[in-house]
Amino acid sequence: MRVIKTELFKYDELSEAAQEVARDWFRRASDSDTYTQDEIVESFKAVFKAAGLRLSAYSIGGYSYSSVDFDIGDAGDLKGKRAMAWLENNLFAGLRITAHEFNKNKKNYMRYGNEYRIGKVKPCALTGVCFDEELLHDLKSSVKDGMTLKDSFSALADKARQMIEEAYEWEREDEIVVKNIEANEYEFTEDGKRA
């Protein structure tokens, strides 16, 4: 039997060349998806659920074809003001802060400024994650741009895919990779290979 002793280094103790090797290792090790992908998909599904729409099927992933299948009935052909009224009645009204809720939580709400006022849609109202707001904003914008309700809801699959791709790219930036390496306290050999 033989024993091999190897010196181990924290990321900040490595040479610049070894740090590059370590960053490349981390990117390859976490290459399959983004750690926020599940949250984005949950927000996507929550928009449909809050609107009372049942998803039959969906396919969402970064750098791939995205699709969604759901039934919205005759309302799917609505455009313009009628589509906005449908969204208000079937989705946004249930997400707005009521006078009762505001008065009950006034002390807490006052700390957050204008985001918590009577009649405003609560921030992160569906899942508690910021992706809710981005998807709801995109849905509303699609209707305002003249798309039908059906097309506006369908476009959310592409929006979710785009959000996953943006998160994927952001998570692979050097600064974020280094933060993840340091937070996980990974150790490396002198040449930057993971121990």
Backbone torsions as a table, in degrees:
resi	resn	phi	psi	omega
1	MET	NA	144.5	177.2
2	ARG	-131.4	150.2	-179.1
3	VAL	-116.3	129.6	178.6
4	ILE	-112.4	124.2	178.0
5	LYS	-96.8	131.6	-179.9
6	THR	-128.4	133.2	175.5
7	GLU	-78.1	137.1	178.1
8	LEU	-113.9	147.6	-175.2
9	PHE	-130.1	146.9	169.0
10	LYS	-76.8	161.9	-176.7
11	TYR	-54.1	-47.1	-175.8
12	ASP	-70.2	-8.8	178.1
13	GLU	-92.0	-6.6	-177.1
14	LEU	-84.3	157.2	172.7
15	SER	-69.4	166.7	-179.7
16	GLU	-60.1	-40.9	179.7
17	ALA	-65.1	-41.1	179.0
18	ALA	-69.2	-34.1	176.5
19	GLN	-63.5	-38.7	177.7
20	GLU	-63.3	-41.3	177.3
21	VAL	-61.9	-42.3	-179.5
22	ALA	-64.8	-42.4	178.8
23	ARG	-64.4	-41.7	178.0
24	ASP	-62.4	-40.5	176.7
25	TRP	-58.9	-46.3	-177.8
26	PHE	-62.8	-42.5	179.8
27	ARG	-62.2	-42.3	178.5
28	ARG	-66.9	-39.0	-177.4
29	ALA	-67.7	-28.5	-178.3
30	SER	-113.7	30.2	-172.3
31	ASP	-77.5	-16.8	-171.2
32	SER	-72.4	-37.5	179.9
33	ASP	-159.1	-178.4	177.9
34	THR	-101.1	146.2	-178.1
35	TYR	-73.2	-8.9	175.6
36	THR	-98.6	-1.1	-176.7
37	GLN	-57.1	-45.2	-179.1
38	ASP	-62.3	-38.3	178.5
39	GLU	-66.0	-38.7	178.6
40	ILE	-64.9	-44.5	179.7
41	VAL	-65.1	-39.4	178.1
42	GLU	-63.4	-41.0	176.6
43	SER	-63.8	-41.2	177.5
44	PHE	-57.3	-50.5	-179.2
45	LYS	-65.3	-35.4	-178.0
46	ALA	-65.8	-32.2	177.8
47	VAL	-62.2	-46.3	-179.7
48	PHE	-65.1	-43.5	-179.4
49	LYS	-62.5	-44.1	-179.5
50	ALA	-64.1	-29.2	178.9
51	ALA	-85.0	-1.0	179.7
52	GLY	78.4	21.0	-179.6
53	LEU	-104.4	135.3	179.5
54	ARG	-97.7	125.4	176.9
55	LEU	-77.1	125.7	174.8
56	SER	-83.0	-41.9	-180.0
57	ALA	-162.6	155.0	174.2
58	TYR	-155.1	156.0	176.5
59	SER	-140.5	114.7	-178.6
60	ILE	-137.7	128.0	175.8
61	GLY	-165.8	154.7	179.4
62	GLY	-65.7	140.4	174.9
63	TYR	58.6	36.3	178.6
64	SER	-144.9	173.8	177.4
65	TYR	-73.0	134.0	178.2
66	SER	-115.4	143.2	178.8
67	SER	-151.2	162.6	177.1
68	VAL	-147.3	141.5	178.1
69	ASP	-126.0	123.7	-178.6
70	PHE	-155.6	164.7	179.5
71	ASP	-115.2	121.8	178.0
72	ILE	-115.8	-2.0	177.5
73	GLY	68.3	-151.7	-178.2
74	ASP	-65.4	-22.6	-179.7
75	ALA	-64.0	-20.5	-178.3
76	GLY	-60.3	-24.3	-179.5
77	ASP	-87.5	-5.3	-178.5
78	LEU	-66.4	143.7	177.9
79	LYS	-135.3	165.5	171.4
80	GLY	60.3	-135.8	-175.6
81	LYS	-63.2	-36.0	179.5
82	ARG	-67.7	-37.0	177.1
83	ALA	-68.2	-40.7	177.7
84	MET	-64.2	-38.8	177.9
85	ALA	-64.2	-40.1	177.9
86	TRP	-62.1	-45.2	178.4
87	LEU	-60.2	-42.9	179.9
88	GLU	-63.1	-46.9	-176.8
89	ASN	-70.8	-34.3	-172.7
90	ASN	-103.4	-11.0	-176.7
91	LEU	-135.2	-65.3	-170.7
92	PHE	-68.1	-34.4	-178.7
93	ALA	-57.1	-38.2	-180.0
94	GLY	-76.1	-9.8	-178.9
95	LEU	-104.1	-5.9	-176.9
96	ARG	-82.0	152.3	177.6
97	ILE	-78.0	122.3	178.9
98	THR	-84.8	162.9	177.5
99	ALA	-60.6	-41.5	179.2
100	HIS	-60.7	-47.0	-179.7
101	GLU	-64.2	-40.8	-179.7
102	PHE	-63.4	-47.8	-179.1
103	ASN	-63.7	-35.8	179.4
104	LYS	-67.3	-35.6	-175.9
105	ASN	-113.2	19.4	-173.1
106	LYS	-53.4	-43.4	-178.1
107	LYS	-59.2	-43.9	178.7
108	ASN	-73.8	-42.6	-176.9
109	TYR	-64.1	-34.5	-177.7
110	MET	-61.9	-25.9	179.6
111	ARG	-69.8	-22.6	-173.2
112	TYR	-97.7	-0.7	176.3
113	GLY	77.3	-148.7	-172.3
114	ASN	-69.5	-12.7	179.4
115	GLU	-66.9	-24.3	-179.0
116	TYR	-117.1	84.9	177.1
117	ARG	-133.2	156.5	178.4
118	ILE	-56.9	130.1	177.3
119	GLY	92.3	-13.6	178.5
120	LYS	-82.5	149.3	172.8
121	VAL	-72.5	129.9	-179.6
122	LYS	-61.1	138.5	175.0
123	PRO	-61.9	139.1	177.7
124	CYS	52.0	45.0	-169.3
125	ALA	-70.3	-20.7	-173.2
126	LEU	-94.2	-50.8	-176.4
127	THR	-121.1	-7.2	-176.6
128	GLY	86.7	8.1	-179.2
129	VAL	-118.0	147.4	-174.3
130	CYS	-61.3	-18.3	-179.4
131	PHE	-65.3	-25.2	175.5
132	ASP	-54.6	-49.8	-175.6
133	GLU	-63.1	-41.2	-178.9
134	GLU	-63.8	-42.6	179.9
135	LEU	-69.7	-42.0	178.3
136	LEU	-63.4	-41.5	177.9
137	HIS	-61.9	-43.8	179.8
138	ASP	-64.0	-40.9	177.9
139	LEU	-59.9	-48.6	-179.3
140	LYS	-64.0	-41.5	179.3
141	SER	-63.7	-39.3	179.1
142	SER	-61.7	-42.6	178.7
143	VAL	-66.4	-42.3	179.1
144	LYS	-63.4	-29.3	179.5
145	ASP	-81.3	2.5	174.2
146	GLY	99.8	5.0	178.6
147	MET	-76.9	154.9	174.9
148	THR	-72.0	163.4	177.3
149	LEU	-59.6	-44.0	-179.9
150	LYS	-58.3	-48.4	-179.3
151	ASP	-66.9	-36.0	180.0
152	SER	-65.5	-44.3	176.5
153	PHE	-67.4	-38.7	178.9
154	SER	-63.1	-36.6	-179.4
155	ALA	-65.0	-17.3	179.1
156	LEU	-64.2	-27.9	177.8
157	ALA	-63.9	-43.0	177.4
158	ASP	-68.6	-36.8	177.8
159	LYS	-63.2	-43.7	178.7
160	ALA	-62.7	-41.4	177.3
161	ARG	-60.3	-45.2	179.1
162	GLN	-61.2	-41.7	179.2
163	MET	-63.4	-39.9	178.1
164	ILE	-63.8	-43.1	179.8
165	GLU	-64.5	-41.5	178.3
166	GLU	-64.2	-41.5	178.2
167	ALA	-64.9	-40.3	179.2
168	TYR	-60.2	-47.5	179.8
169	GLU	-64.8	-43.0	-179.7
170	TRP	-61.9	-42.7	-178.3
171	GLU	-68.0	-15.0	-179.8
172	ARG	-100.4	2.3	174.4
173	GLU	-67.5	146.4	-175.9
174	ASP	-50.7	-47.6	-176.6
175	GLU	-59.3	-42.6	-178.8
176	ILE	-72.0	-39.7	177.9
177	VAL	-60.1	-46.0	-179.7
178	VAL	-62.1	-42.8	178.4
179	LYS	-60.0	-40.9	179.0
180	ASN	-67.6	-41.1	178.3
181	ILE	-61.6	-46.6	-178.6
182	GLU	-68.7	-39.7	179.8
183	ALA	-63.9	-34.0	179.5
184	ASN	-87.8	-2.4	177.2
185	GLU	54.2	41.5	176.5
186	TYR	-66.0	148.3	176.3
187	GLU	-119.7	151.8	-172.9
188	PHE	-135.6	158.7	170.7
189	THR	-75.8	172.4	-176.0
190	GLU	-58.9	-30.0	180.0
191	ASP	-88.2	4.1	175.0
192	GLY	95.5	5.2	178.5
193	LYS	-80.7	140.9	-178.2
194	ARG	-63.7	131.6	-179.6
195	ALA	-79.8	NA	NA
